[in-house]
Amino acid sequence: MHEQWDRLRRIISNTIAGGTQAGEFAAIDSAVATAVALGITRAIVNHLGGKQPPAEIAATASQLFLDGLCV
């Protein structure tokens, strides 16, 4: 499972880096940012099989976002 999380972290990090390089994040639109966050959260739910409680999913999503932003 750890290997899968590492892969998911790399995908998110690469997506953020690619968007930054392409200038996608020069002016963040709140609707786009929300759609991205919801899309990633949905991917996490699907990846985990929809069996985790919301608090666990939120903690995982938050950590992945912060890792992707290198914070």
VEXRORO-863868 format. One record per residue: x, y, z of N, C-alpha, C, O, CB in turn; residue in three letters; chain. Coordinates in steps of 0.05 Angstrom, whole numbers, plus 5000, padded with zeros to 4 digits. Glycine has a CB too. Example, Ala and Ser with C-alpha at 12.3 -4.5 7.8 and 13.67 -1.06 7.14 Angstrom:
residues 2
nu->5264&nv->4886&nw->5156&cau->5246&cav->4910&caw->5156&cu->5264&cv->4934&cw->5156&ou->5285&ov->4934&ow->5169&cbu->5226&cbv->4911&cbw->5181&gunu->ALA&guke->A
nu->5257&nv->4955&nw->5142&cau->5273&cav->4979&caw->5143&cu->5258&cv->5001&cw->5157&ou->5268&ov->5023&ow->5161&cbu->5282&cbv->4988&cbw->5114&gunu->SER&guke->A
END
This chain:
residues 71
nu->5017&nv->4976&nw->5000&cau->5000&cav->5000&caw->5000&cu->5017&cv->5025&cw->5000&ou->5011&ov->5045&ow->4987&cbu->4981&cbv->5000&cbw->5024&gunu->MET&guke->A
nu->5040&nv->5024&nw->5014&cau->5058&cav->5047&caw->5016&cu->5068&cv->5055&cw->4988&ou->5070&ov->5079&ow->4981&cbu->5082&cbv->5042&cbw->5034&gunu->HIS&guke->A
nu->5074&nv->5035&nw->4971&cau->5083&cav->5040&caw->4944&cu->5061&cv->5055&cw->4928&ou->5067&ov->5072&ow->4912&cbu->5091&cbv->5014&cbw->4930&gunu->GLU&guke->A
nu->5036&nv->5047&nw->4932&cau->5014&cav->5060&caw->4918&cu->5011&cv->5089&cw->4926&ou->5006&ov->5106&ow->4909&cbu->4987&cbv->5045&cbw->4923&gunu->GLN&guke->A
nu->5015&nv->5095&nw->4952&cau->5013&cav->5123&caw->4961&cu->5036&cv->5139&cw->4950&ou->5032&ov->5162&ow->4943&cbu->5013&cbv->5124&cbw->4992&gunu->TRP&guke->A
nu->5059&nv->5127&nw->4949&cau->5082&cav->5141&caw->4936&cu->5076&cv->5148&cw->4907&ou->5082&ov->5170&ow->4898&cbu->5108&cbv->5125&cbw->4938&gunu->ASP&guke->A
nu->5064&nv->5130&nw->4893&cau->5057&cav->5134&caw->4865&cu->5036&cv->5157&cw->4863&ou->5039&ov->5175&ow->4846&cbu->5045&cbv->5108&cbw->4852&gunu->ARG&guke->A
nu->5016&nv->5157&nw->4880&cau->4995&cav->5178&caw->4880&cu->5008&cv->5205&cw->4886&ou->5001&ov->5225&ow->4874&cbu->4973&cbv->5171&cbw->4900&gunu->LEU&guke->A
nu->5026&nv->5205&nw->4906&cau->5040&cav->5230&caw->4912&cu->5056&cv->5241&cw->4889&ou->5056&ov->5265&ow->4883&cbu->5059&cbv->5226&cbw->4937&gunu->ARG&guke->A
nu->5070&nv->5223&nw->4874&cau->5085&cav->5231&caw->4851&cu->5067&cv->5242&cw->4829&ou->5073&ov->5262&ow->4816&cbu->5102&cbv->5208&cbw->4840&gunu->ARG&guke->A
nu->5044&nv->5230&nw->4825&cau->5025&cav->5239&caw->4804&cu->5015&cv->5267&cw->4811&ou->5015&ov->5284&ow->4794&cbu->5001&cbv->5219&cbw->4802&gunu->ILE&guke->A
nu->5008&nv->5271&nw->4836&cau->4998&cav->5298&caw->4844&cu->5020&cv->5318&cw->4842&ou->5016&ov->5341&ow->4832&cbu->4987&cbv->5296&cbw->4873&gunu->ILE&guke->A
nu->5044&nv->5311&nw->4852&cau->5066&cav->5330&caw->4851&cu->5073&cv->5337&cw->4822&ou->5078&ov->5361&ow->4816&cbu->5091&cbv->5318&cbw->4864&gunu->SER&guke->A
nu->5073&nv->5318&nw->4804&cau->5079&cav->5323&caw->4776&cu->5057&cv->5340&cw->4763&ou->5063&ov->5357&ow->4746&cbu->5082&cbv->5297&cbw->4761&gunu->ASN&guke->A
nu->5033&nv->5335&nw->4771&cau->5010&cav->5351&caw->4760&cu->5013&cv->5380&cw->4768&ou->5009&ov->5398&ow->4752&cbu->4983&cbv->5339&cbw->4770&gunu->THR&guke->A
nu->5019&nv->5385&nw->4794&cau->5022&cav->5412&caw->4804&cu->5046&cv->5425&cw->4790&ou->5044&ov->5448&ow->4782&cbu->5026&cbv->5412&cbw->4834&gunu->ILE&guke->A
nu->5069&nv->5411&nw->4788&cau->5092&cav->5422&caw->4775&cu->5087&cv->5429&cw->4745&ou->5095&ov->5450&ow->4736&cbu->5116&cbv->5402&cbw->4777&gunu->ALA&guke->A
nu->5073&nv->5411&nw->4731&cau->5066&cav->5416&caw->4703&cu->5048&cv->5440&cw->4700&ou->5052&ov->5456&ow->4682&cbu->5054&cbv->5391&cbw->4691&gunu->GLY&guke->A
nu->5028&nv->5442&nw->4717&cau->5010&cav->5465&caw->4716&cu->5024&cv->5491&cw->4722&ou->5018&ov->5511&ow->4710&cbu->4987&cbv->5461&cbw->4736&gunu->GLY&guke->A
nu->5043&nv->5490&nw->4741&cau->5058&cav->5514&caw->4748&cu->5076&cv->5523&cw->4724&ou->5077&ov->5546&ow->4717&cbu->5076&cbv->5509&cbw->4773&gunu->THR&guke->A
nu->5089&nv->5503&nw->4712&cau->5107&cav->5510&caw->4689&cu->5091&cv->5520&cw->4666&ou->5100&ov->5538&ow->4651&cbu->5122&cbv->5485&cbw->4681&gunu->GLN&guke->A
nu->5067&nv->5510&nw->4662&cau->5050&cav->5519&caw->4640&cu->5036&cv->5545&cw->4645&ou->5022&ov->5556&ow->4628&cbu->5030&cbv->5497&cbw->4633&gunu->ALA&guke->A
nu->5039&nv->5556&nw->4669&cau->5026&cav->5581&caw->4676&cu->4997&cv->5578&cw->4684&ou->4982&ov->5598&ow->4686&cbu->5028&cbv->5600&cbw->4654&gunu->GLY&guke->A
nu->4988&nv->5553&nw->4689&cau->4960&cav->5548&caw->4697&cu->4953&cv->5561&cw->4724&ou->4930&ov->5567&ow->4729&cbu->4955&cbv->5518&cbw->4697&gunu->GLU&guke->A
nu->4973&nv->5564&nw->4741&cau->4968&cav->5574&caw->4768&cu->4975&cv->5603&cw->4772&ou->4978&ov->5612&ow->4794&cbu->4982&cbv->5556&cbw->4788&gunu->PHE&guke->A
nu->4980&nv->5617&nw->4750&cau->4987&cav->5645&caw->4752&cu->4964&cv->5661&cw->4765&ou->4969&ov->5679&ow->4781&cbu->4993&cbv->5657&cbw->4724&gunu->ALA&guke->A
nu->4940&nv->5655&nw->4758&cau->4916&cav->5667&caw->4769&cu->4896&cv->5645&cw->4775&ou->4882&ov->5636&ow->4758&cbu->4904&cbv->5689&cbw->4750&gunu->ALA&guke->A
nu->4896&nv->5637&nw->4800&cau->4879&cav->5614&caw->4808&cu->4850&cv->5623&cw->4808&ou->4843&ov->5643&ow->4821&cbu->4887&cbv->5604&cbw->4836&gunu->ILE&guke->A
nu->4834&nv->5608&nw->4794&cau->4805&cav->5612&caw->4794&cu->4794&cv->5593&cw->4815&ou->4800&ov->5569&ow->4815&cbu->4792&cbv->5606&cbw->4765&gunu->ASP&guke->A
nu->4778&nv->5603&nw->4834&cau->4768&cav->5587&caw->4856&cu->4752&cv->5563&cw->4846&ou->4753&ov->5542&ow->4859&cbu->4752&cbv->5604&cbw->4875&gunu->SER&guke->A
nu->4737&nv->5566&nw->4825&cau->4722&cav->5543&caw->4814&cu->4740&cv->5521&cw->4804&ou->4735&ov->5498&ow->4808&cbu->4703&cbv->5553&cbw->4792&gunu->ALA&guke->A
nu->4762&nv->5529&nw->4791&cau->4781&cav->5509&caw->4781&cu->4795&cv->5496&cw->4804&ou->4798&ov->5471&ow->4804&cbu->4801&cbv->5522&cbw->4762&gunu->VAL&guke->A
nu->4803&nv->5511&nw->4824&cau->4817&cav->5500&caw->4847&cu->4799&cv->5481&cw->4862&ou->4808&ov->5460&ow->4871&cbu->4826&cbv->5523&cbw->4866&gunu->ALA&guke->A
nu->4774&nv->5487&nw->4864&cau->4754&cav->5470&caw->4877&cu->4751&cv->5444&cw->4861&ou->4750&ov->5422&ow->4873&cbu->4727&cbv->5484&cbw->4881&gunu->THR&guke->A
nu->4749&nv->5446&nw->4835&cau->4745&cav->5423&caw->4818&cu->4769&cv->5404&cw->4820&ou->4766&ov->5380&ow->4821&cbu->4741&cbv->5431&cbw->4789&gunu->ALA&guke->A
nu->4793&nv->5416&nw->4821&cau->4818&cav->5400&caw->4824&cu->4818&cv->5385&cw->4850&ou->4823&ov->5361&ow->4852&cbu->4843&cbv->5417&cbw->4821&gunu->VAL&guke->A
nu->4812&nv->5400&nw->4872&cau->4811&cav->5388&caw->4899&cu->4791&cv->5366&cw->4900&ou->4796&ov->5344&ow->4911&cbu->4806&cbv->5409&cbw->4920&gunu->ALA&guke->A
nu->4767&nv->5370&nw->4889&cau->4746&cav->5350&caw->4890&cu->4754&cv->5326&cw->4873&ou->4749&ov->5303&ow->4881&cbu->4720&cbv->5361&cbw->4881&gunu->LEU&guke->A
nu->4767&nv->5331&nw->4850&cau->4775&cav->5309&caw->4833&cu->4796&cv->5291&cw->4846&ou->4795&ov->5267&ow->4845&cbu->4786&cbv->5320&cbw->4807&gunu->GLY&guke->A
nu->4816&nv->5304&nw->4859&cau->4836&cav->5289&caw->4873&cu->4824&cv->5274&cw->4897&ou->4831&ov->5251&ow->4902&cbu->4859&cbv->5308&cbw->4883&gunu->ILE&guke->A
nu->4806&nv->5287&nw->4912&cau->4793&cav->5273&caw->4934&cu->4777&cv->5249&cw->4925&ou->4777&ov->5228&ow->4938&cbu->4775&cbv->5293&cbw->4949&gunu->THR&guke->A
nu->4763&nv->5252&nw->4903&cau->4748&cav->5230&caw->4891&cu->4766&cv->5207&cw->4883&ou->4759&ov->5184&ow->4887&cbu->4731&cbv->5239&cbw->4867&gunu->ARG&guke->A
nu->4789&nv->5214&nw->4872&cau->4809&cav->5193&caw->4865&cu->4819&cv->5178&cw->4890&ou->4822&ov->5154&ow->4889&cbu->4833&cbv->5206&cbw->4850&gunu->ALA&guke->A
nu->4822&nv->5193&nw->4912&cau->4831&cav->5180&caw->4936&cu->4809&cv->5161&cw->4946&ou->4815&ov->5138&ow->4954&cbu->4837&cbv->5201&cbw->4958&gunu->ILE&guke->A
nu->4784&nv->5170&nw->4946&cau->4762&cav->5153&caw->4955&cu->4760&cv->5128&cw->4938&ou->4757&ov->5106&ow->4949&cbu->4735&cbv->5169&cbw->4953&gunu->VAL&guke->A
nu->4763&nv->5131&nw->4912&cau->4762&cav->5108&caw->4894&cu->4786&cv->5089&cw->4899&ou->4783&ov->5065&ow->4900&cbu->4762&cbv->5117&cbw->4865&gunu->ASN&guke->A
nu->4809&nv->5101&nw->4903&cau->4833&cav->5085&caw->4908&cu->4831&cv->5069&cw->4934&ou->4840&ov->5046&ow->4935&cbu->4858&cbv->5104&cbw->4910&gunu->HIS&guke->A
nu->4819&nv->5080&nw->4954&cau->4815&cav->5067&caw->4979&cu->4791&cv->5049&cw->4980&ou->4786&ov->5036&ow->5001&cbu->4814&cbv->5087&cbw->5002&gunu->LEU&guke->A
nu->4776&nv->5048&nw->4959&cau->4752&cav->5031&caw->4958&cu->4728&cv->5042&cw->4972&ou->4708&ov->5028&ow->4977&cbu->4759&cbv->5005&cbw->4970&gunu->GLY&guke->A
nu->4728&nv->5068&nw->4980&cau->4705&cav->5080&caw->4993&cu->4699&cv->5070&cw->5021&ou->4676&ov->5073&ow->5030&cbu->4681&cbv->5077&cbw->4976&gunu->GLY&guke->A
nu->4719&nv->5059&nw->5034&cau->4714&cav->5046&caw->5060&cu->4724&cv->5063&cw->5084&ou->4718&ov->5056&ow->5107&cbu->4727&cbv->5019&cbw->5061&gunu->LYS&guke->A
nu->4738&nv->5084&nw->5078&cau->4749&cav->5100&caw->5100&cu->4730&cv->5122&cw->5109&ou->4714&ov->5132&ow->5092&cbu->4776&cbv->5113&cbw->5092&gunu->GLN&guke->A
nu->4730&nv->5130&nw->5134&cau->4713&cav->5151&caw->5144&cu->4722&cv->5178&cw->5132&ou->4746&ov->5181&ow->5125&cbu->4713&cbv->5153&cbw->5175&gunu->PRO&guke->A
nu->4704&nv->5197&nw->5130&cau->4711&cav->5223&caw->5118&cu->4735&cv->5237&cw->5131&ou->4751&ov->5249&ow->5116&cbu->4687&cbv->5242&cbw->5120&gunu->PRO&guke->A
nu->4738&nv->5234&nw->5157&cau->4761&cav->5247&caw->5170&cu->4787&cv->5236&cw->5160&ou->4807&ov->5251&ow->5157&cbu->4759&cbv->5244&cbw->5201&gunu->ALA&guke->A
nu->4788&nv->5210&nw->5156&cau->4813&cav->5197&caw->5146&cu->4819&cv->5206&cw->5117&ou->4842&ov->5211&ow->5110&cbu->4811&cbv->5167&cbw->5148&gunu->GLU&guke->A
nu->4798&nv->5207&nw->5101&cau->4801&cav->5216&caw->5073&cu->4811&cv->5245&cw->5073&ou->4828&ov->5252&ow->5057&cbu->4774&cbv->5213&cbw->5057&gunu->ILE&guke->A
nu->4799&nv->5262&nw->5089&cau->4807&cav->5290&caw->5090&cu->4836&cv->5293&cw->5099&ou->4851&ov->5309&ow->5087&cbu->4789&cbv->5306&cbw->5110&gunu->ALA&guke->A
nu->4845&nv->5277&nw->5118&cau->4873&cav->5278&caw->5127&cu->4891&cv->5269&cw->5105&ou->4913&ov->5281&ow->5101&cbu->4876&cbv->5261&cbw->5152&gunu->ALA&guke->A
nu->4884&nv->5248&nw->5091&cau->4900&cav->5238&caw->5069&cu->4902&cv->5259&cw->5047&ou->4924&ov->5264&ow->5036&cbu->4889&cbv->5212&cbw->5058&gunu->THR&guke->A
nu->4879&nv->5270&nw->5039&cau->4879&cav->5290&caw->5018&cu->4895&cv->5314&cw->5026&ou->4911&ov->5324&ow->5009&cbu->4850&cbv->5298&cbw->5012&gunu->ALA&guke->A
nu->4893&nv->5324&nw->5050&cau->4908&cav->5347&caw->5059&cu->4938&cv->5342&cw->5058&ou->4953&ov->5359&ow->5048&cbu->4900&cbv->5354&cbw->5088&gunu->SER&guke->A
nu->4946&nv->5318&nw->5067&cau->4975&cav->5312&caw->5066&cu->4985&cv->5310&cw->5037&ou->5007&ov->5319&ow->5031&cbu->4980&cbv->5285&cbw->5080&gunu->GLN&guke->A
nu->4969&nv->5298&nw->5019&cau->4977&cav->5297&caw->4991&cu->4979&cv->5324&cw->4978&ou->4998&ov->5329&ow->4963&cbu->4958&cbv->5279&cbw->4976&gunu->LEU&guke->A
nu->4961&nv->5342&nw->4984&cau->4962&cav->5369&caw->4974&cu->4987&cv->5383&cw->4984&ou->5001&ov->5396&ow->4968&cbu->4937&cbv->5385&cbw->4982&gunu->PHE&guke->A
nu->4993&nv->5381&nw->5010&cau->5016&cav->5394&caw->5021&cu->5042&cv->5382&cw->5010&ou->5061&ov->5397&ow->5004&cbu->5016&cbv->5392&cbw->5051&gunu->LEU&guke->A
nu->5043&nv->5355&nw->5007&cau->5066&cav->5342&caw->4995&cu->5070&cv->5352&cw->4967&ou->5093&ov->5358&ow->4958&cbu->5063&cbv->5312&cbw->4996&gunu->ASP&guke->A
nu->5049&nv->5354&nw->4952&cau->5050&cav->5363&caw->4924&cu->5060&cv->5391&cw->4921&ou->5073&ov->5398&ow->4902&cbu->5024&cbv->5360&cbw->4910&gunu->GLY&guke->A
nu->5054&nv->5407&nw->4941&cau->5063&cav->5435&caw->4941&cu->5090&cv->5439&cw->4954&ou->5100&ov->5461&ow->4956&cbu->5042&cbv->5453&cbw->4955&gunu->LEU&guke->A
nu->5101&nv->5416&nw->4964&cau->5127&cav->5417&caw->4977&cu->5126&cv->5434&cw->5002&ou->5145&ov->5449&ow->5007&cbu->5149&cbv->5426&cbw->4958&gunu->CYS&guke->A
nu->5104&nv->5433&nw->5017&cau->5101&cav->5449&caw->5041&cu->5107&cv->5432&cw->5065&ou->5106&ov->5441&ow->5088&cbu->5073&cbv->5461&cbw->5044&gunu->VAL&guke->A
END
